[in-house]
Amino acid sequence: MRKLFFTMLALAAGIQLFAQRDYVRYVDPVIGSLNDPGLSNGNLYPCIARPWGMNHWTPQTDVNGDKWQYSYTDSHIVAFKQTHQPSPWAGDYGMLSLMPTVGERVFLEEDRRSWFSHKTETVEPAYYSVYLADHDVTAEMSPTPRGCMMRFAFPEGRRSHVVIDAFAGKSYVKIIPRERKIVGYTTDSYGFGPERKPGNFRNYFVIRFDRPFASATLWRDGGFAEGDESENVSRGGAVVTFETKRDEPVTVRMATSFISPEQAERNLAREIGEKDFNRIRREGHDVWNSHLSRFAVEDDEAGDAIRLRTFYSALYRMLLYPRELHEYDADGKLVHYSPFNGKVLPGRMYTDNGFWDTFRAVHPFFNLFYPEFSRNFLEGLANTYRESGWLPEWVSPGHVDCMVGSNSASVVASAVILNGVKDNLDVLWEAVYKNAYHAHPTITSVGRAGIGLYDRLGYVPTDAGVKESAARTLEYAYDDYCVLRLAEYMNKDEKTRKVFADRSLNYKNLFHPTCGLMAGRDSKGGFRNDFDPFAWGGEFTEGNSWHYSWSVFHDPAGLMALMGGRQRMVRMLDSVFRMPPVFDESFYGIVTHEIREMQVAGLGQYAHGNQPIQHMIYLYDWVGQPWKAQYWSRQAMRRLYRPTPDGYCGDEDNGQTSAWYVLSAMGFYPVCPVNGEYALGSPLFRKMTVTLADGKKLEINAPENSDRNVYIDRLTIDGRPYDRNYFTHAMLQRGGRLDFSMSDRPNRSRGTSDAARPTSFSDAPGRAAR
């Protein structure tokens, strides 16, 4: 009895220890920051932020306006920057930065910069610190969703400064010494184009210090200036000077708003107030840990440290975007500045997301594990449509002309159907329906470029002046399927459903019968005589025919029939990995970073560094060879992801490349998000316990798992044998226990029947998924 008592006591202690486990320590925000335009390792910067926060903060190692604002190989920091950059290719907006200096008063980046070492850097999701050697200053920062606290430990002296940089453009800065404050706004942005924000765009800021100023001076139009206020200058800012002691750091409280100066003050009071730095840091840590701990990997830490760090760092990246643009007014109600019409309006708004990337796995992840967030996000999409007349495809913060497709249809339809959304349903249907029949007058990524010809011919022709015509056709066909599913969910009339059912099969119009792959066609129906499936660009978006031919997310069985049956499709899938990484870059005139990333991956024509082919591995589940999906998904996880500064195999892109890893590590992937089915792969860990949104638990057990044991020999769900190659959304949301028996040899009899494969549209046209 006594032995049983101590056993139970030890068990209780273990449970308590597990409940208090610190998952934040597995996250490394520096992963993917070894930046190189010629070979992307993620193209990332350390995002110091709260989940979905309105602002991100980062150490800045290059001059203002440089798209690679932090590079791991740099040795100097020039500022601690408020950033809204979703990608270096996208540029930035709403910037503001602070930098501590000592000695002579300076302002410009090359004058204020300081040498630093990664050995003195501490980087966490919601905390950053570094020693600035040239200034003998330790700098720290910890953000809230709309604010940030900084703390600077200066040496003793009378010439300790904080530089406040409001960037270029029509900025405004005002010094208020009696209140120890600097207020103003910034307007600068770079990247994409002028359509991204209205003319009245402003990033209002309030910065409050914890001690009096010894002096404060404006920077205006290239030099220091008299007075305490400046507006509409080519570049504005200020330098605040303090008398400091080594053991008395200067603490900064700040917040911003896209609405008004008063709202910035409100955000500061609401999120920071009089809290001290350590409390803000602790709260940020706890918020992140609450999210990360929902996906509790219970493997042996010593044996799986690399995979744990890779997994939780990827999970952190997924929860940064899309960014909240809404704020809380004086009555505690949600309001937002509209990046489409410049007005302040009620309700939610989100930005910094590209659906060409994130419709594939990020939003399906939210649908499954964060259904409340998905419902809130739909409210934001409805507001975007009301305010701009269009659903977004790429926003930062307003519509930008980037990428192809109208994949908002997938995001809307899957969130509505899988989570039973009723709010704003008529508005969302109107928006999706409009997108399916119209092209934006100036932005080719919004609506459907070439829609008239697509509707008449069944494809976008190569000679219609519309770029990337084959890629658009394939994505439009899937988007039409999403509209069909939404029409079925809403009980729309049979005529409407038939139109979209027919258009869902338009992918067939691009199948080249000789090559057995997808190819562009001209308006007379002809294929190019010199068609080269290894040619990048042209008819395709950042890829070639070998990458895009699998973009039939909703109908792999139909694609199989086009290719000549199961065995022929198996050979084509196998060929992707067996072929050498040859390419034709003549359309671009240069070897792009995406091409280099495919070359160095060592996986033939499989170009995981870009999104179009990322689902292709899981198509083996449709052709009766699921063991190949298991093998190749594990190969991709092991070979293409690492917890290092060069740890990604291409652009990370708003969480999408991370989402592929997170979901694949759980053992499944949403090839066709709107169907609510998740194709089976190979779980990475021996045990993971997922806490679902309603508190239920989903246990994923694979006790024999190892680098060799990648194949599923047997699978049970709550003790019952399960032979299919997919899970359903409802099945996973119920929670329960998934038990995988893993082996080092493929089980060639499990999951081989047609009944085991996931849904395809051609199996039962017009029918909702199982």
HUKAZI-V782531 format. One line per field, one symbol per residue. ss: DSSP state (A for helix, B for strand, O for the rest). psi: psi as a letter, one per 40 degrees, with the letter a starting at -180 (. if undefined). burial: + if it has 24 or more other C-alpha atoms within 12 Angstrom, else -. A space follows every 10 residues. Layout:
ss: ???
psi: ???
burial: ???
This chain:
ss: OAAAAAAAAA AAAAAAAAAO OOOAAAOOOO OOOOOOOOOO OOOOOOOBOO OOOOOBBBBB OOOOOOOOOO OOOOOBBOBB BBBOOOBOOO BBBOOBBBBB BBOOOOOOAA AAOBBOOAAA OBBBOOBBBB BBOOOOBBBB BBBOOOBBBB BBBOOOBBBB BBBBBBBBBB BBBBBBAAAO BBBBBBOOBB OOOAAAOOOO OOBBBBBBBO OOOOBBBBBB OOBBBOOOBB BBBBBBBBBB BBBBBOOBOB BBBBBBBOOO AAAAAAAAAA AOOOOOAAAA AAAAAAAAAA AAOOBBBOOO OOOOAAAAAA AAAAAAAAOO OOBBOBBBOO OOOBBBBOOO OOOBBBOOOB BOBBAAAAOO OAAAAAAAAO AAAAAAAAAA AAAAAAAAOO OOOBBOOOBO OOOOOOOAAA AAAAAAAAAO OOOOAAAAAA AAAAAOOOBO OOOOOOBOOO AAAAAAAOOO OOOOOOOOAA AAAAAAAAAA AAAAAAAAAO OOOAAAAAAA AAAOOAAAAA BBOOOOBBOO BOOOOOBOOO OOOOBOOOOO OOOOAAAAOO OOOOOAAAAA AAAOOAAAAA AAAAAAAAOO OOOBOOOOOO OOAAAAAAAA AOOOOOOOOO AAAOOAAAAA AOOOOAAAAA AAAAAAAAAA OOOOOOOOOO OOOOOAAAAA AAAAAAOBBO OOAAAOBBBB OOOOOOBBBB BOOOOOBBBB BOOOOOOOOO BBBBBBBOOB BOOOOBBBAA AAAOOBBBBB BBBOOOOOOO OOOAAAOOOO AAAOOOOOOO
psi: dddddddddd ddddddddde hhedeehhee heeghhdehh fdfiihhhii hfidiiiihh eiihehdgeh hdeieiheih hhifheiddd aiifiiiihi iibihidide deiiiiiede hhhidfhhii hhddefhhhi ihiideaiii hhgiihiefh ihhhheaiag ihhhhgddef ihiaiieiii ibieeeiide higiihhhie iihdihhihh feiiiiaehi ifidhiaihh iihiidegih hhhiiiiedi dddddddddd ddbeiidddd dddddddddd ddeeghhfih ddefdddddd dddddddded iihheiihad eeihiihhed eeihiiaihi aghhdddedd ddddddddeg dddddddddd dddddddeei iidhigdahi ghaiigeddd ddddddddef hdiedddddd dddddeeiii ddheehahhe dddddddeih iefeehifdd dddddddddd ddddddddde fiiddddddd dddeeeddee hhdddfiiii iieeeiihdf hheehiabei hfaadddeee fgdefddddd ddeeiddddd ddddddddii fiihedddei hiddddddde dffbehgdei ddededdeed deeegddddd ddddddddde hifidfeiea hdgfeddddd dddddeeihg dgdeefihih bhididhhhh hideeihhhh hgdeiiddge ihdihihfeh iheifiiidd ddeeaahhhh hiiehiheeh feiddeiiii dedghehii.
burial: ---------- ---------- --++++++++ +++++++-++ ++++++++++ ++++++++++ +++++-++++ ++-+++++++ ++++++++++ ++++++++++ +++-+++++- ++++++-+-- ++++++++++ ++++++++++ ++++++++++ +++++-+-++ ++++++++++ +++++++--+ ++++++++++ +++-++++-+ ++++++++++ --+-++++++ +--+---+++ +-+-++++++ ++++----++ ++++++++++ ++++++++++ +++---+--+ +-+++++++- +++++++++- ---+-+++++ ++++++++++ +++++++++- ---+++++++ +--+++++++ ++++++++++ ++++++++++ +-++++++++ ++++++++++ ++++++++++ ++++++++++ +++++++++- +--++-++++ ++++++++++ --++++++++ +-+++-++++ ++++-+++++ ++++++++++ ++++++++++ -----++-++ ++++++++++ ++--++++++ +++---+--- ++++++++++ ++++++++++ ++++++++++ +++--+--++ -+++-++--- +++++----- ++++++++++ ++++++++++ ++++++++++ ++++++++++ ++++++++++ ++++++++++ ++++++++++ ++++++++++ ++++++++++ ++++++++++ +++----+++ +++++++-++ +++++++--- -++++++++- -+++++++++ +++--++--+ ++---+++++ +++-++-++-
